[in-house]
Amino acid sequence: MKKRNHYSAEFKSKVVLEVLQEASTVNEIAAKYDINPVMINRWKSEFLERAAEIF
């Protein structure tokens, strides 16, 4: 059984900001960091939903 990875908020933010810059596709970024693209899209959705809380 594979152990779950736990990613820091800083790492998630870094990945999401890279996706939002649109310099690379989600699949390319997922391959770069060895993360499932679905996970990145989930982080992106959560990031965008909660962005208003910052302001």
N, C-alpha and C positions, 0 to 999 in steps of 0.2 A: 504494500500500500504506500502510495506517495504522500509525503508530508506536505502540508500546506505551507505556502510562502506567505509571509507577512511583510507588507511593504509600508514604509514610512509615508507620512503625509507629504513630506518634502519630495520624495521620489515620485509619488503619484502626481503631484503638481507639475513637476518637471516634465513628465511624460505627456500629460494633458496639454500643457503649454506648447510642447513640440508639435502635438497633433493640431492644435488651433492655428499654428503658424502656416500650416498646409505646405511646408517645404517637401514633405514626404507623405506617403500614404500611411494609413493606419497599419496595414499589413507590413510595410517596410519597418515602421517603428516597432511593431510587435516582434519582428524577427531580430531587430537590433538589440532589444532588451530581453528576448526570450520570454515573452508574455503572450498569452492568448489575446487576439484582437477583440474578442467579446468583452474581456476584462477591461481593456482600454476604453471601449465605447461606454461601458458602465461607469467608469471613472469620469469620463467626459460628461455624461448626462448628469451625474451627481454634481460635478463642478459647476455646470451651467445653471442647474436648479438653485444652487446655494450661493451663487455669485452676488445676488442682491443683498444677502446678509452682510456682506463686507461693507456696503455703502449704507 
